Amino acid sequence: MTDARLFDSLQTELKRYWSEVAESAKRDVLEFPPSQVDRFGAVLFSSLVKGGRSTLLVTGSSSWNPRSRYYEACREAARSGKAIVRLFLVAHRHCRLMPELRDHIALDNAAGIVTRVHYVGRLLASHELPILDSREIGLWDEEIACVARYDSSALSIGPTEWTVSSRAADIELQQRVFETIEVGAEIVSLEDHSEELQLEEPMVTTAPLLQTLAPVLCRGDHVSPENCAWYHGVWQYLRIFNMVSTPTWHSDFYAEELGKLAVGGNHQIVLISGTADYSMLAHVFWAYRSAKLPPNVSVIDLCETPLFLCKWYAKLVGQRVSTIAADILSYRHQPSADVVTTDAFLTRFSPAVRPEIIAKWKDWLRPGGMLVTTARIEHGLTSVNVVSTVEQVAAFRSRAVQHARQWQGFLGLSPDELANQAERYAREMTSYSFGSRNELIELLEGGGFAVERLDEAETPGEFRSTVYARVVAHRR
């Protein structure tokens, strides 16, 4: 006789599951697994009386099937006269270039669905949108509110659960979300190819990519000699949240100074000395957009991860870049560069090592070549390095959670996962600030540079408001 023990155990668990479903339904909430979405959609859209509104997230890193049975059922309802509006939400404007988006809009419009593409990046950054478990929602006949929930590991293959609620509080919350989007989010044209969009960095697309690649490509760098995956893996997520030092804090400075060099026509060979991702490269390309000749750009970094991203970005924008995986302290380069540029690179090195960095930059530049960079300054500094306190680490983690909840659906990590990685970043990152502007000037002038400009600018900082020097110097 066959032992039914295992079967009985699974049957018991199944009964428990259906009991939970029944209890959920009593609370006016239904939960559907992905396998039932098409079936659920067919009933939903065939039962509509008036119509409804829905959102669809366009991240650039996850694709979808615009011709799925679920979407076709929605279009059939529109053809029968139901008033349906679909809002496509982009956190970065470049996501409007996804072919699935154009295909979906064409199919919807042909069926009579009203479509709009909304840029919601500003609303997310300012925390103006009410918090939801997901930004992919639907409000139908003003009677039920639907939410598509995503597991962080399954962001690219579709929702892992659909929740339907008839509770007044859930309906009111979605009404507020739609109102906030329609009033406060910019409508984006698919035909908008203006220059102003070129500097936008597609981080919602590449942050999940970086998270995947860092454990594979990272072998250590000057930030973390053993393994820098903890740093590069979370870096662009923290940049999306504006929680880490980045060239975007100094965009006007780089645009002005690199732009002047570009227009002059005598500074086409550009060497980027160290980078965490493609941001410095994006600023070089942006500044040189008015140059008679495109820049000849090389990027040197010890880690392959940011170099891979630089090649990815250059291909995206139709430019060329050479990458060099090498330690700046040992790499030899002919003194042919017209410009050396980097963001806050000196802040990663102790005072004892900085003269070697300056010497390398001088060696790489031709006589008269230009250095354009930034460096962190902490007036009255009492220690060589700056590390975070226990309280700062906790606060950093808390901020990451708040931002991650706001950006849910656009990112490939859950708020808890992001918080854990942000906490490690805050705990392990070490910076070496300059104690004064004179210390920085003496370092540069002692290394063979003449300072042409040194401004101080206050930035948000990683843990508190921080001053950075913006420096332009030429090799004597």
Residue pairs with C-beta under 8 A, 6 or more apart in sequence:
21 30
21 31
24 30
24 31
27 167
28 165
28 166
28 167
29 163
29 164
29 165
29 167
30 163
30 164
30 165
31 161
31 162
31 163
31 164
32 40
32 161
32 162
32 163
32 164
33 161
33 162
34 158
34 159
34 160
34 161
34 162
36 162
37 70
37 159
37 162
38 68
38 69
38 70
38 73
40 162
40 164
41 69
41 70
41 73
41 74
42 69
42 73
44 73
44 140
44 144
44 146
45 73
45 74
45 76
45 77
45 82
46 73
46 76
46 77
48 77
48 82
48 140
48 141
49 82
49 141
50 82
50 83
50 141
50 142
51 77
51 78
51 82
51 83
51 84
51 85
51 140
51 141
52 82
52 84
52 85
52 138
52 139
52 140
52 141
52 142
53 84
53 85
53 86
53 87
53 138
53 139
53 178
54 74
54 84
54 85
54 86
54 87
54 137
54 138
54 139
54 146
55 86
55 87
55 88
55 89
55 135
55 136
55 137
55 138
55 181
56 64
56 86
56 87
56 88
56 89
56 104
56 136
57 89
57 135
57 136
57 409
57 410
58 88
58 89
58 90
58 95
58 96
58 98
58 100
58 101
58 117
59 91
59 95
59 155
59 204
59 205
59 410
60 92
60 94
60 95
60 97
60 98
60 202
60 204
60 205
61 155
61 156
61 204
61 205
61 206
61 208
61 209
61 412
62 155
62 156
63 98
63 100
63 156
64 100
64 104
64 158
65 71
65 100
66 100
66 103
66 104
66 107
67 103
67 107
71 104
71 107
71 108
74 84
74 113
75 107
75 108
75 110
75 111
75 112
75 113
76 111
77 84
78 84
78 108
78 111
78 112
78 113
79 111
79 112
83 114
84 112
84 113
84 114
85 113
85 114
85 115
85 116
86 108
86 113
86 114
86 115
86 116
87 115
87 116
87 117
87 118
87 178
87 181
87 182
88 101
88 104
88 105
88 115
88 116
88 117
88 118
89 118
89 120
89 135
89 181
89 185
90 96
90 117
90 118
90 119
90 120
90 121
90 188
91 119
91 120
91 121
91 124
91 204
91 407
91 410
92 121
92 200
92 201
92 202
92 203
92 204
92 205
93 119
93 121
93 188
93 192
93 197
93 200
94 197
94 200
94 202
94 205
95 101
95 202
95 204
95 205
96 117
96 188
96 190
96 192
101 117
101 190
102 190
104 115
105 115
105 117
105 190
108 115
109 115
116 187
117 187
117 188
117 189
117 190
118 181
118 182
118 185
118 186
118 187
118 188
119 185
119 186
119 187
119 188
120 129
120 135
120 181
120 185
122 128
122 184
122 185
122 186
123 129
123 180
123 181
123 184
123 185
124 406
124 407
124 410
125 242
127 402
127 406
128 180
128 184
129 135
129 177
129 180
129 181
129 406
130 173
130 176
130 177
130 180
131 405
131 406
132 147
132 173
132 174
132 177
132 408
133 147
133 149
133 163
133 408
134 147
134 148
134 149
134 150
134 159
134 408
134 409
135 408
135 409
135 410
136 147
136 148
136 150
136 159
136 409
137 145
137 146
137 147
137 148
137 174
137 177
138 145
138 146
139 145
139 146
139 171
139 174
139 175
139 178
140 146
142 171
142 175
143 166
143 171
144 164
144 165
144 166
144 171
145 164
145 165
145 166
145 167
145 170
145 171
145 173
145 174
146 162
146 163
146 164
146 165
147 162
147 163
147 165
148 159
148 161
148 162
149 159
149 160
149 161
149 162
149 163
150 158
150 159
150 160
150 409
151 160
152 411
152 412
152 413
152 414
152 417
154 160
155 208
155 411
155 412
156 412
165 171
195 289
198 285
198 286
198 289
198 317
199 251
199 282
199 283
199 286
201 239
201 248
201 278
201 279
201 282
201 313
202 313
202 316
203 236
203 239
203 240
204 240
204 410
204 411
206 236
206 277
206 278
206 309
206 312
206 313
207 236
207 237
207 240
207 411
207 412
208 411
208 412
208 413
209 309
209 312
210 232
210 233
210 235
210 236
210 277
210 305
210 309
211 233
211 234
211 237
211 412
211 413
213 305
213 308
214 228
214 229
214 232
214 233
214 305
215 229
215 233
217 303
217 304
217 305
217 308
218 227
218 228
218 229
218 231
218 232
218 233
218 303
218 304
218 305
219 227
219 228
219 303
219 304
220 226
220 227
220 228
220 302
220 303
221 228
221 231
221 301
221 302
221 303
222 274
222 302
222 328
222 348
222 349
223 231
223 348
223 429
224 230
224 231
224 428
228 303
228 305
229 305
230 421
230 424
230 425
230 428
231 276
231 425
231 428
231 429
232 276
232 277
232 303
232 305
232 306
233 421
234 418
234 421
234 422
234 424
234 425
235 244
235 276
235 277
236 277
237 404
237 411
237 413
237 418
237 421
237 422
238 244
238 400
238 422
238 425
239 246
239 248
239 277
239 279
240 403
240 407
240 411
241 399
241 400
241 403
241 404
241 407
242 460
243 396
243 399
243 400
243 403
243 422
243 462
244 425
244 462
245 343
245 344
245 347
245 376
245 459
245 461
245 462
245 466
245 468
246 276
246 279
246 343
247 254
247 279
247 280
247 282
247 283
247 343
248 279
249 457
249 459
249 460
249 468
250 343
250 374
250 457
250 459
250 468
250 470
251 283
253 374
253 455
253 457
253 470
254 283
254 284
254 287
254 341
254 372
255 283
255 286
255 287
257 287
257 372
257 453
257 472
258 283
258 284
258 287
258 288
258 339
258 341
258 372
259 287
259 288
259 290
261 267
261 287
261 338
261 339
261 370
261 372
262 287
262 288
262 289
262 290
262 291
262 295
263 290
263 291
265 291
265 292
265 293
266 338
267 338
267 339
267 369
267 370
268 291
268 293
268 294
268 295
268 296
268 338
269 295
269 296
269 336
269 337
269 338
269 339
270 284
270 288
270 295
270 296
270 297
270 298
270 337
270 338
270 339
270 340
270 341
271 297
271 298
271 299
271 300
271 333
271 337
271 339
271 340
271 341
271 364
272 280
272 281
272 284
272 297
272 298
272 299
272 300
272 340
272 341
272 342
273 300
273 328
273 340
273 341
273 342
273 345
273 360
273 361
273 364
274 300
274 301
274 328
274 342
274 345
274 348
275 281
275 299
275 301
275 306
275 310
275 342
275 343
276 306
277 306
277 309
277 310
278 306
278 309
278 310
278 312
278 313
278 314
279 343
280 299
280 341
280 342
280 343
281 297
281 299
281 310
281 313
281 314
281 321
282 313
282 317
284 295
284 297
284 341
285 295
285 297
285 314
285 317
285 319
288 294
288 295
294 319
294 320
297 319
297 320
297 321
297 322
298 321
298 322
298 323
298 324
299 306
299 307
299 310
299 321
299 322
299 323
299 324
300 323
300 324
300 326
300 328
300 331
300 333
301 307
301 323
301 324
301 325
302 325
302 326
302 327
302 328
303 325
304 325
307 323
307 324
307 325
310 321
310 323
311 321
311 323
314 320
314 321
324 331
328 357
328 360
329 353
329 356
329 357
329 360
331 360
333 363
333 364
334 364
335 363
335 364
335 365
335 366
336 364
336 366
337 364
337 365
337 366
337 369
338 365
338 366
338 369
338 370
339 365
339 369
339 370
339 371
339 372
340 361
340 364
340 365
340 369
340 370
340 371
340 372
340 373
341 371
341 372
341 373
342 373
343 373
343 374
344 373
344 374
344 375
344 376
344 468
345 357
345 373
346 354
346 357
346 373
346 375
346 432
346 434
346 440
347 375
347 376
347 431
347 432
347 433
348 431
348 432
349 357
349 432
350 384
350 385
350 432
351 384
351 432
354 443
355 443
355 446
355 447
358 443
358 444
358 446
358 447
358 448
358 449
359 447
359 448
361 371
361 447
361 449
361 475
362 447
362 448
362 449
362 475
365 371
365 475
366 475
367 475
367 476
368 474
368 475
369 474
369 475
370 472
370 473
370 474
370 475
371 444
371 449
371 471
371 472
371 473
371 474
371 475
372 471
372 472
373 471
374 468
374 469
374 470
374 471
375 434
375 440
375 468
375 469
375 471
376 431
376 433
376 434
376 466
376 467
376 468
376 469
377 433
377 434
377 435
377 436
377 437
377 440
377 456
377 467
377 468
377 469
378 386
378 433
378 434
378 435
378 466
378 467
379 435
379 436
379 467
380 435
381 433
381 434
381 435
384 432
385 430
385 431
385 432
386 430
386 431
386 432
386 433
387 429
387 430
388 396
388 426
388 427
388 429
388 463
392 426
392 463
392 464
393 423
393 426
393 427
395 463
396 422
396 423
396 425
396 426
396 462
396 463
397 419
397 422
397 423
397 426
399 422
400 415
400 418
400 419
400 422
400 423
401 415
401 416
401 418
401 419
404 411
404 413
404 414
404 415
404 418
404 419
405 415
408 415
411 418
413 421
426 462
426 463
429 462
434 440
434 443
434 469
437 454
437 456
437 469
440 454
440 469
440 471
441 451
441 454
444 451
444 471
444 473
445 451
448 475
448 476
449 473
449 474
449 475
449 476
450 473
450 474
450 476
451 471
451 472
451 473
452 472
452 473
452 474
453 470
453 471
453 472
453 473
454 469
454 470
454 471
454 472
455 469
455 470
456 467
456 468
456 469
456 470
457 467
457 468
457 470
458 465
458 466
458 467
459 465
459 466
459 467
459 468
460 466
